[in-house]
Amino acid sequence: MPMMNRRQMLQTASCGFGYLALSGLASADSAVAGALYPRLSVLRPKARRVIFLNMSGGPAQMDTFDFKPQVGKKPHAGSIAAFKRRGDSGLWISDLLPNLARHADKLCLLNGMTADTSIHAQSMLQLHTGDRLRPCPSMGAWITYGLGTENQNVPGFISFNTAKPSEYSSACLPAVYGGTPIGVNGEDMRYATIADIRGDHLPMGIKRRQLDLIQSMNQRHSAHRDNDPQLEGVIQTMELGFRMQAQAPDLLDISNESNATLKRYAVGQDYSAGTCKASDFGRQCLLARRFCEAGVRFIKLDHGSWDQHTDHRRDLTANCASTDAPIAALLDDLDERGLLDDTLVVWGGEFGRPGLTPGQDKDQTGHQHRAFTFWMAGGGVKPGHVHGMTNENGSAVVEGAVHFRDLHATILHLLGLDHENLAVVSGGRRIRLTGLQGGKIVTGIIA
């Protein structure tokens, strides 16, 4: 009998999951590769991936994108900053965002956003999952579930600087579709060495053999658990974790970026003021571009806090300064590299804030969920466009209201996914990103 090589032995052995793990590196036939392998969109897509710029805390829309000039001497809420019309489109953008203002003709402003609550945790959960009370799959998990990933060696969903697992959870979907968190409070990823990430204490061949052994035991255990989805998710993510060690460290290593690039993204620059924390948001934006180029389907960035109840002028100015240049650099690079056309960039927070009342000394704002602003760019939306309008003091939407459910439906539609039928049944309930009520596609912003 001829001697079998290792691959043949693993393939024919009763505990041959090691073979499946090996073949998953190059084939879509294994459970791991099958779960994340790219899938055709149901509809004709305009975007292939999403970068979500999550501004937690509630950005003040009337100080950034929803211009409310004073009307005569009537004391109503206005902006703390000057506004100008920008670009050929004439979009009103605050002087607090001079770099982003250069991209006015790329932006699609949604000035009529609404949510169900002004409670931070609930509204943030609704923004990410479609449900403000129950744990449900996050937007990135749904999109990865529907489309897979374009690169089998990196996750389909990356979440930077997120402290709350609910914001990148797969919930009732298989665990492999959940987000891979990188960095906490924007700091951890600055100090991790490439050797730490890759785990260079052992050669990759030995680590492959170790994982084969562990996975064979996992598979034996799984055979007696009646297709336990949680256990299967662990098996899949362990395999993905191994493959990530080969490619993710190089993606996270920005030492090969030029000084000019690091400066454009404001990497390492500290814009903190008083109680405002440094976030190194520029590193997140630069890494987002790199992961975008590597084929990651959904990339979530986080910056906070925009929850300026006191010292509004100081802290809003610091938040705008720390995000303005990095976001502008990201849009520059996506555009120059031909990626913006099929990359949907989304900016916004869980709600907005009422404007300061002129003539009053109080430098504080509250929460406002009935009228606030998001913007989108690239990925099939109208550039240099404004959708929606609020009343004179910005407290209510008078035209073009867009609920989070509508935002989700539109994002899925731009990716070629049917928001009504992208669903699973869990606990006897039909779960989908747009919830039981469903959402409406905002056709007016689609190019």
Buried (B, 14 or more C-beta within 10 A) or exposed (E): EEEEEEEEEBBEEEBBBBBBBBBBBEBBEBBBBBBBBBBEBBEEBBBBBBBBBBBBBBBBBBBBBBBBEEEEEEEBBBBBBEBBEBBEBEBBBBEBBBBBBBBBBBBBBBBBBBBBBBBBEBBBBBBBBBBBEEEBBBBBBBBBBBBBBBBBBBBBBBBBBBEBEBBBBBBBBBBBBBBBBBBEBBBEBEEEEEEEBBEEEEEEEEBBBEBBEBBBEBBEEBEEEEEEEEBBBBBBBBBBEBBBBEBBBEBBBBEEBEEEBBBBBBBEBEBEBEEBBBBBBBBBBBBBBBBBBBBBBBBBBBBBBBBBBEBBBBBBBBBBBBBBBBBBBBBBBBBEEEBBEBBBBBBBBBBBBBBBEBEEEEBEBEBBBBBBBBBBBBBBBBBBBBBBBBEEBBBBBEEBBBBBBBBBBBBBBBBBBBBEEBBBEEEEEEBBBBBEEBBBBBEEBBE
